[in-house]
């Protein structure tokens, strides 16, 4: 019984790895946005729209992967 609890805790810890990877992706995304705005300030509105679209896709990916992994591994 203890082995099952240890396996579930380990699998839950492994399922949170995508959270860190998504945090890295969001940092890279907004860092690239700031760099692009510094090169061309006229295009800020258009680039911000695409940056927010990328942010939404990264966050959606995170929710799908973490939710699926935690559901599969813990049941």
C-alpha positions as CSV (number, residue, x, y, z in Angstrom):
1,X,0.0,0.0,0.0
2,X,2.9,2.4,0.8
3,X,4.4,1.6,-2.6
4,X,1.3,2.8,-4.4
5,X,1.2,6.0,-2.4
6,X,4.9,6.6,-3.2
7,X,4.3,5.9,-6.9
8,X,1.4,8.3,-7.0
9,X,3.4,11.1,-5.3
10,X,6.3,10.5,-7.7
11,X,4.0,10.5,-10.7
12,X,2.3,13.7,-9.6
13,X,5.8,15.3,-9.2
14,X,6.7,14.2,-12.7
15,X,3.5,15.6,-14.1
16,X,4.4,19.1,-12.9
17,X,7.5,19.3,-15.0
18,X,5.6,20.9,-17.9
19,X,4.8,23.8,-15.6
20,X,8.4,24.7,-15.4
21,X,8.9,24.3,-19.2
22,X,5.9,26.6,-19.8
23,X,7.3,29.2,-17.5
24,X,10.5,29.1,-19.5
25,X,8.6,29.4,-22.8
26,X,6.6,32.4,-21.5
27,X,9.8,34.2,-20.4
28,X,11.4,33.5,-23.8
29,X,8.2,34.8,-25.5
30,X,8.0,38.1,-23.7
31,X,11.8,38.6,-23.8
32,X,11.6,38.2,-27.6
33,X,8.7,40.6,-27.7
34,X,10.7,43.3,-25.8
35,X,13.7,42.8,-28.1
36,X,11.5,43.1,-31.2
37,X,9.8,46.3,-29.8
38,X,13.2,47.8,-29.1
39,X,14.2,47.3,-32.7
40,X,10.9,48.5,-34.2
41,X,8.6,50.5,-31.9
42,X,6.1,51.2,-34.7
43,X,5.0,47.6,-34.8
44,X,4.3,47.3,-31.1
45,X,0.5,46.7,-31.4
46,X,0.8,44.0,-34.0
47,X,3.6,42.2,-32.2
48,X,1.7,42.4,-28.9
49,X,-1.3,40.7,-30.5
50,X,0.9,37.8,-31.7
51,X,2.7,37.6,-28.4
52,X,-0.6,37.3,-26.5
53,X,-1.7,34.6,-29.0
54,X,1.5,32.7,-28.3
55,X,1.0,33.1,-24.6
56,X,-2.5,31.7,-24.8
57,X,-1.3,28.7,-26.8
58,X,1.5,28.0,-24.3
59,X,-0.9,28.2,-21.4
60,X,-3.5,26.0,-23.1
61,X,-0.8,23.4,-23.9
62,X,0.2,23.5,-20.2
63,X,-3.3,22.9,-19.0
64,X,-3.9,20.0,-21.4
65,X,-0.6,18.3,-20.7
66,X,-0.6,18.7,-16.9
67,X,-4.3,17.8,-16.6
68,X,-3.9,14.7,-18.8
69,X,-0.7,13.5,-17.2
70,X,-2.1,13.9,-13.7
71,X,-5.4,12.2,-14.6
72,X,-3.7,9.2,-16.3
73,X,-0.9,8.7,-13.7
74,X,-3.1,9.0,-10.6
75,X,-6.0,6.8,-11.6
